[in-house]
Amino acid sequence: MDRLSNTVRPYAWGSTTAIPELLGIAPTGEPQAEMWMGAHPGAPSLLTRTATATSTATGTGEAGSQHPLTDVIAADPERELGRATVEKFGPRLPFLLKLLAAGAPLSLQVHPDRAQAERGYEDEERRSVPIDAPHRTYKDANHKPELICALTPFAGLCGFRPPTEAAEVIAALGVDALKPYVDLLGAHPEEAALREVLTAILGADPAEMAETVHLAAAAAERLGGAHAPYARIAHHFPGDPGVIAAMLLNYVELQPGEALFLGAGVPHAYLDGLGVEIMANSDNVLRCGLTPKHIDVPELLRIVRFEATEPGVLRPEASPSGEELYETPVDEFRLSRFDLSPGAAPVDLTRDTPQILLCAGGAPKAGEFDLTPGASVFVPSGEKVEVSGTGTLFRATVVA
């Protein structure tokens, strides 16, 4: 088992206080958006091992030196991940675990399914689109399902509302320029209505749309209540067509311990709050708005699922062992939670799959490591691990 040293990403939408408060450190004044735990090549966790273990895994014998988890896994995938995980997912950690702290809205976005990602990646590779080009859409050939579990009250947008509900939200603003969208939402079957309105929003004249968004934001500010989130979104993204697109989606507020699963093609955006996020190890994002970044409208419209869906707030299912599992329909990740009580017997978490354990509160103990909020450890496949003490611990692993 290895204690992890993790990178905090300073994206502009990040909260300046949420992650420092969890870690018990002073804020820097800069946004701290995400802390990554795992083996993503963009910011792999570092770990320290003894000389014997390190030399076995990486071919070096320097005691106390730190090594990227990517290198440790690459040196001996079956030892770190287990044979079943390697056979099913290949020689890499299939998931990425994060602390996510939104102080402003993230971009409105969707993710492709695996077949769409494979086709899109192959096409851009064939056309020699540089992997770091701002107009590049597919960074890899993998899908990116994800789960967000709230640690604080957490607000977001998830999936389309029924067109009639979206029409009511937009009509209540009383903005003449939005009336054609209201009419479209009421004139067609669900899929066609949602597709036509999103296409029209993204294809509108930028100057005219900016003025429409300004009027809509002022109306939302006056109305308050259910319209207040859109005024806040417009404050961060004045004139952005994504403000109107956001009104097509379900607004969701999670309480601590509640979660959302985001599958392929479902438009979504996180707005505010601190949570634990887990996803398949992919960078594939297609943006719909609330961003200055490139929006590939034709590809976006091909990927989005134009159907009204309930957000489906998840609450964990408890087992006799005390594990509280968030059920999802994917195998790349499995997220669960343990609320450890004083004086309780240690809980055996040994599995034949790789694990990352993250402390979200209190002072639990994982094996030989005393954990504090925000601290995490990597547990190789098959390694004996018991947890004890008091606090909340998240366990990230795979279904293999």
Buried (B, 14 or more C-beta within 10 A) or exposed (E): BBBBBBBBBEBEBBBBBBBBBBBEEEBEEEBBBBBBBBBBEEBBBBBBBEEEBBBBBBEEEEEEEEBBBBBBBBBBBBBBBBBBBBEBBEBBBBBBBBBBBBBBBBBBBBBBBBEBBBBBBEEBEEEEBEEEEEEBBBBBBBBBBBBBBBBBEBBBBBBBBBBEBBBBBBBBBEBEBBEEBBBBBBEBEBBEBBBBBBBBBBEBEEEEBBBBBBBBBBBBBEBEEEBEBBBBBBEBBEBBBBBBBBBBBBBBBBEBBBBBBBBBBBBBBBBBBBBBBBBBBBBBBBBBBBBEEEBBEEBBBBBBBBEBBEBBBBEBEEEEEBBBBBBBEBBBBBBBBBBBEEEEEEBEBEBBBBBBBBBBBBBBBBBEBEBBBBBBBBBBBBBEBEBBBBBBBBBBBBBB
